[in-house]
Amino acid sequence: MKKINCWEFKKCGRQPGGDKEEELGTCPASLEEAADGLNSGVNGGRSCWALAGTLCGNKVQGTFASKLANCLQCDFYQSVVREEGSEFVKARDILKRLQQKNGRD
């Protein structure tokens, strides 16, 4: 079974070339190459809860700390947790990888 990314699951249209990209901006999850492959996603597509500026409830969200509680209740997040099982990469590990790959050790 193909594992889908957040923009496919939520149909937000903020991925490059998406129908809402011009209106709402390109989603940082679709561009975050440092997160590529995490939780079997393309760029940050399956680790969006750890990335600032993603869309939730038709609103662009802020920092990781300010949005995490909502993300933990998200149907997409819960789906990724189930699908990845013991291979699920947690937020703290995602953030650590982003810091390392973006040169902020």
C-alpha distances in whole Angstrom, upper triangle without the diagonal:
4,6,9,13,16,17,14,14,18,19,22,23,24,22,24,25,24,26,27,28,31,32,30,30,27,25,25,22,21,24,24,23,24,21,19,16,17,14,12,13,15,19,19,16,15,19,20,22,24,25,28,29,25,25,25,27,28,30,30,30,32,32,29,32,33,29,27,29,27,24,24,24,21,18,16,17,17,13,13,15,13,10,12,15,17,16,17,19,22,24,27,25,24,27,29,26,27,31,31,29,31,34,35,36
4,6,10,13,14,11,12,16,16,19,19,20,18,20,21,20,23,24,24,28,29,27,26,23,21,22,18,17,20,20,20,21,18,16,13,15,12,10,10,12,16,16,13,12,16,18,20,22,23,26,26,22,23,23,25,26,28,27,27,29,29,27,30,31,27,26,27,26,22,22,23,20,17,14,16,16,13,12,15,14,10,12,15,18,16,16,18,21,22,25,23,21,25,26,24,25,28,28,26,28,32,33,33
4,7,10,12,10,10,13,15,17,18,18,16,19,20,19,22,22,22,26,27,25,24,21,19,19,15,15,18,18,17,19,15,13,11,12,9,7,7,10,13,13,10,9,13,14,17,18,19,22,22,19,20,20,22,23,25,24,24,26,26,23,26,27,23,22,24,22,19,19,19,17,14,11,13,13,10,9,12,11,8,9,13,16,14,13,15,17,19,22,20,18,21,23,21,21,25,26,24,26,29,30,30
4,7,8,6,6,10,11,13,14,15,13,16,17,15,18,19,19,23,23,21,21,18,15,16,13,12,15,16,16,18,15,13,12,12,10,9,7,9,12,11,8,8,12,12,15,17,17,20,20,16,16,17,19,20,21,21,21,23,23,22,25,25,22,21,22,20,17,18,18,15,13,10,12,13,10,9,13,13,10,12,15,18,16,15,16,18,18,22,21,18,21,23,21,21,25,25,23,25,28,29,30
4,6,5,6,9,10,11,12,12,10,13,15,13,16,16,16,20,20,18,17,14,12,13,9,9,12,13,14,15,12,11,11,11,10,9,6,7,9,8,4,5,9,9,12,14,14,16,16,13,13,14,17,17,18,17,18,20,20,18,22,22,19,18,20,18,15,16,17,14,13,9,10,13,11,9,13,14,12,13,16,19,16,14,15,16,16,20,19,16,18,21,19,18,22,23,21,22,25,26,27
4,5,5,6,8,8,10,10,10,13,15,13,15,14,14,18,18,16,15,13,10,11,8,9,12,13,15,16,13,13,13,13,11,12,9,10,11,9,5,6,8,7,10,12,12,14,13,10,10,11,13,14,15,14,14,17,17,16,19,19,15,15,17,15,12,14,14,11,10,7,9,12,10,9,13,15,13,14,17,20,18,15,15,16,15,19,19,16,18,21,19,18,22,23,22,22,26,26,27
4,6,5,5,6,7,7,6,10,12,9,11,11,11,15,15,13,13,11,8,11,9,8,12,13,15,17,15,15,15,15,15,14,11,10,11,10,7,9,11,10,12,15,13,15,13,10,9,11,13,12,14,13,14,17,19,18,21,21,17,18,20,17,14,17,17,13,13,10,12,15,14,13,17,18,17,18,21,24,21,19,19,20,19,22,22,18,20,23,22,20,23,25,23,23,27,27,29
4,6,5,8,8,10,9,12,13,10,12,13,14,17,18,16,16,14,12,14,12,11,14,16,17,20,17,16,16,16,15,14,11,11,13,12,9,10,13,12,15,18,17,18,17,13,13,14,15,15,17,17,18,21,22,21,24,24,20,20,22,19,17,19,18,14,13,10,13,15,13,13,17,17,16,17,20,23,21,19,20,21,21,24,24,20,23,25,24,22,26,27,25,26,29,30,32
4,6,8,10,12,12,15,16,13,15,15,16,20,19,17,18,16,14,16,13,13,17,18,19,21,18,17,17,16,14,14,12,13,15,13,10,10,13,12,14,17,17,18,17,13,12,12,14,14,16,17,17,20,21,20,23,22,19,18,20,17,14,16,15,11,9,7,10,12,10,11,14,15,13,16,18,22,20,18,19,19,19,23,23,20,22,25,24,23,26,28,26,27,30,31,32
4,5,8,10,11,15,16,12,13,12,14,17,17,14,16,14,12,15,13,13,17,18,20,22,19,19,19,18,17,17,14,15,16,14,11,12,14,12,13,16,16,17,15,11,9,9,10,10,13,13,15,18,20,19,21,20,17,17,18,15,13,15,14,10,9,8,11,13,12,13,16,17,16,18,21,24,23,20,20,20,20,23,24,21,22,26,25,23,27,29,27,27,31,30,32
4,6,8,9,13,13,9,10,10,12,15,14,13,14,13,12,15,13,13,16,18,20,23,20,20,20,20,19,18,16,15,17,15,12,14,16,14,16,19,18,18,16,13,11,11,12,11,14,14,16,20,22,21,24,23,19,20,21,18,16,19,18,14,13,11,15,17,15,16,19,20,19,21,24,27,25,23,23,24,23,26,26,23,25,28,27,25,28,30,28,28,32,32,34
4,6,8,11,12,8,8,7,9,12,11,9,11,10,9,13,12,11,15,17,19,22,19,20,21,20,20,20,16,16,16,15,12,14,16,13,15,17,16,16,13,10,8,9,10,8,11,11,13,17,19,19,22,20,17,19,20,17,15,19,18,14,14,12,15,18,17,17,20,22,21,23,25,28,26,23,23,23,22,25,26,22,23,27,26,23,26,29,27,26,30,30,32
4,6,8,8,4,5,5,6,9,10,9,9,9,9,12,12,11,14,16,19,21,20,19,21,21,21,20,17,15,16,15,13,16,17,15,17,19,17,17,14,12,10,12,13,11,13,13,15,18,21,21,24,23,20,22,23,20,19,22,21,18,18,15,18,21,20,20,23,24,23,24,28,30,28,25,25,25,24,27,27,24,25,28,26,24,27,29,27,26,30,30,33
4,7,8,5,7,5,4,8,9,7,6,5,5,9,9,8,10,13,16,19,17,17,19,20,20,20,16,14,14,13,11,15,15,13,15,17,14,14,11,9,8,12,13,11,12,11,13,16,18,19,22,21,18,20,22,19,18,21,21,18,18,16,18,21,20,20,23,25,24,24,27,30,27,25,24,24,22,25,25,21,22,25,24,21,24,26,24,23,26,27,29
4,6,5,8,8,6,10,12,10,9,6,6,9,8,6,8,11,13,16,15,15,17,18,18,17,13,11,11,11,10,13,14,12,16,17,14,15,13,11,11,14,16,14,15,14,16,18,19,20,23,23,20,21,24,21,19,22,22,19,19,16,18,21,20,19,22,24,22,23,26,28,25,23,22,23,22,24,24,20,21,24,22,20,23,24,22,21,25,26,28
4,5,9,9,7,9,12,11,9,6,8,10,11,7,8,12,13,17,17,15,18,19,20,19,15,12,12,13,12,16,17,15,19,20,17,17,15,14,14,18,20,18,18,16,18,20,22,22,26,25,23,24,27,25,22,26,26,23,23,20,21,25,23,22,25,27,25,25,29,31,28,26,25,26,24,27,26,22,23,26,23,21,24,25,22,21,25,26,29
4,7,8,7,9,12,12,11,9,11,14,14,11,12,16,17,21,20,19,21,23,23,22,18,15,15,16,15,19,20,18,22,23,20,20,18,16,16,19,21,18,19,18,21,23,25,25,29,28,26,27,30,27,25,28,28,25,24,22,24,27,25,24,28,29,27,28,31,33,31,29,28,29,27,30,29,26,27,29,27,24,27,29,26,25,28,30,33
4,6,5,8,10,10,10,8,10,13,13,11,13,16,18,21,20,19,21,22,22,21,18,15,16,16,14,17,19,17,20,22,19,19,16,14,14,16,18,15,16,16,18,21,23,24,27,26,23,25,27,24,22,25,25,22,21,19,21,24,23,22,26,27,25,26,30,32,30,27,27,28,26,29,29,25,26,29,27,25,28,29,27,26,30,30,33
4,6,7,8,10,10,10,12,16,16,14,16,20,22,25,24,23,25,26,26,24,21,19,19,19,17,20,22,19,22,24,21,21,18,16,14,17,17,14,16,16,19,22,25,25,29,27,24,26,28,25,23,27,26,23,22,20,23,26,24,24,28,29,28,29,32,35,33,30,30,30,29,32,32,28,29,32,30,28,31,33,30,29,33,33,36
4,6,5,6,7,8,10,14,15,13,15,18,21,24,23,23,25,25,25,24,21,19,19,18,17,20,20,17,20,22,19,18,14,13,11,14,14,11,12,12,16,19,21,23,26,24,21,24,25,22,21,25,24,21,21,19,22,25,24,24,27,29,28,29,32,34,32,29,29,29,27,30,30,26,27,30,29,26,29,31,29,27,31,31,34
4,6,5,5,5,8,11,13,11,12,16,18,21,20,20,23,23,24,23,20,17,17,16,15,19,19,16,19,20,17,16,13,12,12,15,16,13,13,12,15,18,20,21,25,23,21,23,26,23,21,25,25,22,22,20,22,25,24,24,27,29,28,28,32,34,31,29,28,28,26,28,28,25,25,28,27,24,26,28,26,24,28,28,31
4,6,5,7,11,14,16,14,15,18,21,24,24,24,26,27,28,27,23,21,20,20,19,22,23,20,22,23,20,18,15,15,14,17,18,15,15,14,17,19,22,24,27,25,23,26,28,25,24,28,28,25,26,24,25,29,28,28,31,33,32,32,35,37,35,32,31,31,29,31,32,28,28,31,29,26,28,31,28,26,29,30,33
4,6,9,11,15,17,16,17,20,23,25,25,25,28,28,28,28,25,23,22,21,20,23,23,20,22,23,20,18,14,14,13,15,16,12,12,12,15,18,21,23,26,23,22,25,26,23,23,27,26,23,24,23,25,28,28,27,30,32,32,32,36,38,35,32,31,31,28,31,32,28,28,31,30,27,29,32,30,28,31,31,34
4,7,8,11,14,13,15,17,20,22,22,23,25,25,25,26,22,20,19,18,17,20,20,16,18,19,16,14,10,10,9,12,13,9,9,8,12,14,17,19,22,20,18,21,23,20,19,23,23,20,22,20,22,25,25,24,27,29,29,30,32,34,32,29,28,27,25,27,28,25,24,28,27,24,26,29,27,25,28,28,31
4,6,9,12,11,12,14,17,20,19,20,23,23,24,24,20,18,17,16,16,19,19,15,18,18,15,13,10,10,10,14,15,12,12,9,12,14,17,18,22,20,19,21,24,21,20,24,24,21,23,21,22,25,25,24,27,30,29,29,32,34,31,28,27,26,24,26,27,23,22,26,25,21,23,26,24,22,25,25,28
4,6,9,7,8,11,14,16,16,17,19,20,21,21,17,15,13,12,13,16,16,13,16,16,13,12,9,9,10,14,16,14,13,11,13,15,16,18,21,20,18,20,23,21,19,23,24,21,22,19,20,24,23,22,25,27,26,26,29,31,28,26,24,24,22,24,24,20,20,23,22,19,21,23,21,19,23,23,26
4,5,6,7,9,12,14,14,14,17,17,18,18,14,13,11,9,10,13,12,9,12,13,10,9,7,6,8,11,14,12,12,9,11,12,14,14,18,17,15,17,20,18,16,19,20,17,18,16,16,20,20,18,21,24,23,23,26,27,25,22,20,20,18,21,21,17,17,20,19,16,19,21,19,18,21,22,24
4,5,5,6,10,11,11,12,15,15,16,17,13,12,9,8,9,12,11,8,11,11,7,7,6,6,10,13,16,15,14,10,11,11,12,12,16,16,15,16,19,18,16,19,20,18,19,17,16,20,20,18,21,24,23,22,25,26,23,21,18,18,16,18,18,14,14,17,16,13,15,17,15,14,18,18,21
4,5,5,9,10,8,10,12,12,13,13,10,9,7,4,5,8,7,6,9,9,7,8,8,7,10,12,16,15,15,12,12,13,13,12,16,17,14,15,18,17,14,17,18,16,17,14,13,17,17,15,17,20,19,18,21,23,20,17,15,16,14,16,16,12,13,16,14,12,15,17,15,14,18,18,21
4,6,8,11,10,9,12,13,14,13,10,7,6,6,6,10,10,9,13,13,10,12,11,9,12,15,18,17,16,14,15,16,16,16,20,20,18,18,21,20,17,20,21,18,18,15,16,19,18,16,19,22,20,19,23,24,21,19,18,19,17,20,19,15,16,19,16,14,17,19,16,16,20,21,23
4,6,9,9,9,13,13,16,15,12,9,6,7,9,12,12,11,14,13,11,12,11,11,14,17,20,19,18,15,16,16,16,16,20,21,19,20,23,22,19,22,24,21,22,18,18,22,21,19,22,24,22,22,25,26,23,21,19,19,18,20,19,15,15,18,15,12,15,17,14,13,17,18,21
4,5,6,7,11,11,14,14,11,9,5,5,8,11,10,9,12,11,9,11,11,11,15,18,21,20,19,16,16,16,15,14,18,19,18,18,22,21,18,20,23,20,21,18,17,21,20,18,20,23,21,20,23,23,20,18,16,16,15,16,15,11,12,14,11,9,12,13,10,10,14,15,17
4,5,5,9,10,13,13,10,8,5,7,10,12,11,12,15,14,12,14,15,15,18,21,25,24,23,20,20,19,18,17,21,23,21,21,24,24,21,23,25,23,24,20,19,23,22,19,21,23,21,20,23,23,20,18,16,17,16,17,15,12,13,14,11,9,12,12,9,10,13,15,17
4,6,9,9,13,13,11,10,7,8,11,12,11,12,15,12,11,14,16,16,19,22,26,25,24,21,20,19,17,16,19,21,20,20,23,23,20,22,25,23,24,20,19,22,22,18,20,23,21,19,22,21,18,17,14,15,14,14,12,9,10,10,7,6,9,9,6,7,10,12,13
4,6,6,9,10,8,8,5,5,8,9,7,9,12,10,10,13,15,14,17,19,23,23,22,19,18,18,16,15,18,20,18,17,21,21,17,19,21,19,20,17,15,18,18,15,16,19,18,15,18,18,15,13,11,12,11,13,10,7,9,10,7,7,10,11,9,10,13,14,16
4,6,9,8,6,5,4,6,8,9,9,11,14,13,13,16,17,16,19,21,25,24,24,21,21,21,20,18,21,23,21,20,23,23,19,21,23,21,21,17,17,19,18,15,17,19,17,15,18,19,15,14,12,14,14,16,13,10,13,14,10,10,14,13,11,13,16,17,18
4,6,5,5,6,7,8,9,8,9,12,15,14,15,18,20,18,21,22,26,26,26,24,23,23,22,20,23,25,22,21,24,23,20,20,23,21,20,17,16,18,16,13,15,17,14,12,15,16,12,11,10,13,14,16,13,11,14,15,11,12,16,15,13,16,18,20,20
4,5,6,8,8,7,9,7,7,10,12,11,13,16,18,17,19,20,24,25,24,22,21,21,19,17,20,22,20,18,20,20,17,17,20,18,18,15,13,15,14,11,12,14,13,10,13,13,10,8,7,10,10,12,10,8,11,12,10,11,14,14,13,15,18,19,19
4,6,9,10,9,9,6,7,10,12,12,14,18,19,17,19,20,23,24,24,22,21,22,20,17,20,22,19,17,19,19,15,15,18,16,15,12,11,12,11,7,9,11,9,6,10,11,7,6,6,9,11,13,11,10,13,15,13,14,17,18,17,19,22,22,22
4,7,9,10,9,7,9,12,15,15,16,20,21,18,20,21,24,25,25,24,23,24,23,20,23,25,22,20,23,22,18,18,20,18,17,14,13,15,12,9,11,13,10,8,12,13,9,9,10,13,14,17,14,13,16,17,15,16,19,19,17,20,23,24,24
4,6,6,5,5,8,10,13,13,14,17,18,15,17,18,22,22,22,21,20,21,21,18,22,23,20,19,22,20,17,18,20,17,16,12,12,15,13,10,13,14,12,11,14,16,13,11,11,14,14,17,15,12,15,17,14,14,18,18,16,18,21,22,23
4,6,5,7,9,11,14,14,14,17,17,15,17,19,22,22,22,20,20,21,21,19,23,24,21,21,24,22,19,20,22,19,19,15,15,18,16,13,16,18,15,14,18,19,16,15,14,16,16,19,17,14,16,18,15,14,18,18,16,17,20,22,23
4,6,8,9,9,13,12,11,14,15,13,16,18,22,21,21,18,18,19,18,17,21,22,20,19,22,21,18,20,22,19,20,16,16,19,18,15,17,20,18,16,20,21,17,16,14,16,15,17,15,12,14,15,12,11,15,15,12,13,17,18,20
4,6,5,6,9,9,8,11,12,10,13,15,19,19,18,16,15,16,15,13,17,18,16,15,19,18,14,16,19,16,17,13,12,16,15,12,15,18,16,15,18,19,16,14,12,13,12,14,13,9,11,14,12,10,14,15,13,14,17,18,19
4,6,6,10,11,10,13,13,10,12,14,17,17,17,15,15,17,17,15,19,19,16,16,19,17,14,16,17,14,14,10,11,14,13,10,13,16,14,14,17,19,16,14,13,14,13,16,15,12,14,17,15,14,17,19,17,17,21,21,23
4,6,8,10,10,14,15,12,13,14,18,18,19,17,16,18,17,15,18,19,16,14,17,16,12,13,15,12,12,9,8,11,10,7,10,12,11,10,13,15,13,10,10,11,11,14,13,10,13,16,14,14,17,19,17,18,22,22,23
4,6,6,7,11,12,10,13,14,17,18,18,16,14,15,14,11,14,16,13,12,15,14,10,12,14,12,13,10,8,11,12,9,10,14,13,12,14,15,13,10,8,9,8,11,10,7,10,13,11,11,14,16,15,16,19,19,20
4,5,5,8,9,7,9,10,14,15,14,12,11,12,11,9,13,13,11,10,13,12,9,11,13,11,12,10,8,12,13,11,13,16,15,15,17,19,17,13,12,11,9,13,13,10,11,14,14,12,15,18,17,17,20,19,21
4,6,8,10,8,10,10,13,15,14,12,10,11,10,7,10,11,8,6,9,9,6,8,11,9,12,10,7,11,13,11,12,15,16,15,17,18,17,13,11,10,7,11,12,10,10,14,14,13,15,18,18,18,21,20,21
4,7,10,9,12,13,17,18,16,14,11,11,8,5,9,11,9,8,11,12,9,11,14,13,15,13,11,14,16,13,14,17,18,16,18,19,17,13,11,9,6,8,10,7,7,10,11,10,12,15,15,15,17,16,17
4,7,7,10,12,16,16,14,11,9,9,7,6,10,11,9,10,13,13,11,13,16,14,17,14,13,16,18,15,17,20,20,19,21,22,19,16,14,12,9,11,12,9,8,12,12,9,12,15,14,13,16,15,17
4,6,9,11,15,15,12,9,6,5,5,6,9,9,8,10,13,13,12,15,17,15,18,16,15,19,20,18,20,23,23,22,24,25,23,20,17,16,12,14,16,13,11,15,15,12,14,17,16,15,18,16,19
4,7,9,13,12,9,6,5,5,7,9,12,11,10,12,15,14,13,16,18,16,18,16,16,20,21,19,21,24,24,24,26,27,25,22,20,19,15,18,19,16,14,18,18,15,17,20,19,17,20,19,22
4,7,10,10,8,6,5,8,9,10,13,12,10,11,14,12,10,14,15,13,15,13,13,17,17,16,18,21,21,21,24,25,23,20,18,17,15,17,19,15,15,19,18,16,18,21,20,19,22,21,24
4,7,6,5,4,6,9,12,12,15,13,10,13,14,11,10,14,14,12,14,12,13,16,17,17,19,22,22,22,25,27,25,22,21,20,17,20,22,18,18,22,22,19,22,25,24,22,26,25,27
4,5,5,6,6,10,12,13,14,12,9,11,12,9,8,12,11,9,11,11,12,14,16,16,18,20,21,22,24,26,25,21,21,19,17,20,22,19,19,23,23,21,24,27,26,25,28,27,29
4,5,8,9,13,15,16,17,14,12,14,14,10,11,14,12,10,12,13,14,16,17,19,20,22,23,24,26,29,28,24,24,23,21,24,26,23,23,27,27,25,27,30,30,29,32,31,33
4,7,9,13,16,17,19,16,14,16,17,13,14,17,16,13,15,15,17,19,20,21,23,25,25,26,29,31,30,26,26,25,22,26,27,24,24,28,28,25,28,31,30,28,32,31,33
4,6,9,13,14,16,13,11,14,15,12,13,17,16,14,16,16,17,20,21,21,23,26,26,27,29,31,30,26,25,24,21,24,26,23,22,26,26,23,25,29,28,26,29,28,31
4,7,10,12,14,12,10,13,15,13,13,17,17,15,17,16,17,20,21,21,23,25,26,26,28,30,28,25,23,22,19,22,23,20,19,23,23,20,22,25,24,22,26,24,27
4,7,9,10,8,7,10,12,10,10,14,15,13,16,15,15,18,20,19,21,24,24,24,26,28,26,23,21,19,16,18,20,18,17,20,21,18,20,23,23,21,24,22,25
4,7,8,6,7,10,12,12,12,15,16,16,19,18,17,20,22,21,22,25,26,26,27,28,27,23,21,19,15,17,19,17,15,19,20,17,18,21,21,19,22,20,22
4,5,5,6,9,12,12,12,14,17,16,20,18,17,20,22,20,21,25,25,24,26,26,25,21,19,16,13,14,16,14,12,15,17,14,15,18,19,17,19,17,19
4,6,5,6,9,10,9,11,14,14,17,16,14,17,19,17,18,21,22,21,22,23,21,18,15,13,9,10,13,11,9,13,14,12,13,17,18,16,19,16,18
4,6,6,8,10,10,12,14,15,19,18,16,18,21,20,19,23,24,23,24,24,23,20,17,14,11,11,15,13,11,14,17,15,15,19,20,19,21,18,19
4,6,8,9,10,12,14,14,18,18,16,19,21,21,20,24,25,25,26,26,26,22,20,17,13,15,18,16,15,18,20,18,18,22,23,22,24,21,22
4,6,6,6,9,11,11,15,14,12,15,18,17,17,21,22,22,23,24,23,19,18,15,12,14,17,15,14,18,19,17,19,22,23,22,24,22,23
4,5,5,6,9,10,13,13,10,13,16,15,14,18,20,19,20,21,20,16,15,12,9,11,14,13,13,16,18,17,18,21,22,21,24,21,22
4,5,5,7,9,13,14,11,13,16,16,15,18,20,20,20,22,22,18,17,14,12,14,17,16,16,19,21,20,22,25,26,25,27,25,26
4,5,5,7,10,11,10,12,15,15,15,18,20,20,21,23,22,19,18,15,14,16,19,17,17,21,22,21,23,26,26,26,28,26,28
4,5,5,9,9,7,9,12,12,12,15,16,17,18,19,19,15,15,12,11,14,16,14,15,18,19,18,21,23,23,23,26,25,26
4,6,8,9,6,7,11,11,10,13,15,15,16,17,17,14,14,11,10,14,16,15,16,19,20,20,22,24,25,25,28,26,26
4,7,9,7,7,11,12,12,13,16,17,17,19,20,16,17,15,14,17,19,18,19,23,23,23,25,28,28,28,31,29,30
4,5,5,6,9,10,11,13,14,16,17,19,19,16,16,15,14,18,19,18,19,22,23,22,25,27,27,27,30,29,30
4,6,5,6,9,10,11,12,14,15,19,19,15,17,16,16,20,21,19,21,24,24,24,27,29,28,29,32,31,32
4,5,5,6,9,10,10,12,14,17,16,13,14,14,14,18,19,17,19,22,21,21,24,26,25,26,29,28,29
4,5,5,6,9,10,11,12,15,14,11,11,11,11,15,15,14,16,19,19,19,21,23,23,24,27,26,27
4,5,5,6,9,10,11,14,14,11,13,12,13,17,17,16,19,21,21,22,24,26,26,27,30,29,29
4,5,5,6,9,10,13,13,11,13,14,15,19,19,17,20,22,22,22,25,27,26,27,31,30,31
4,5,5,6,8,11,10,8,10,11,12,16,15,14,17,19,18,19,22,23,23,24,27,27,27
4,6,5,6,9,9,6,9,9,11,14,14,14,17,19,18,19,22,23,23,25,28,27,27
4,6,5,9,10,8,12,13,15,18,18,17,20,22,22,23,26,27,27,28,31,31,30
4,6,9,9,8,11,13,16,19,18,17,20,22,21,22,25,26,25,27,30,30,30
4,6,5,5,8,11,14,16,15,14,18,19,18,20,23,23,22,25,27,27,27
4,5,6,9,11,15,17,15,16,19,20,20,22,24,25,25,27,29,29,28
4,6,9,10,14,16,14,15,19,19,18,21,23,23,24,26,28,28,27
4,6,9,13,14,12,13,16,16,15,18,21,20,20,23,25,25,24
4,6,10,12,10,10,14,15,14,16,19,19,19,22,24,23,23
4,7,8,6,7,10,11,10,12,15,15,16,18,20,20,19
4,6,5,6,9,10,11,12,15,16,17,18,20,19,18
4,5,5,6,8,10,10,12,14,15,16,18,17,17
4,5,5,6,9,10,11,12,14,15,17,15,14
4,5,5,6,9,10,11,12,14,15,14,13
4,5,5,6,9,10,11,12,14,13,13
4,5,5,6,9,10,10,12,11,11
4,5,5,6,9,10,11,9,8
4,5,5,6,8,10,10,9
4,5,5,6,8,8,9
4,6,5,6,5,6
4,6,5,6,5
4,5,8,9
4,6,8
4,6
4
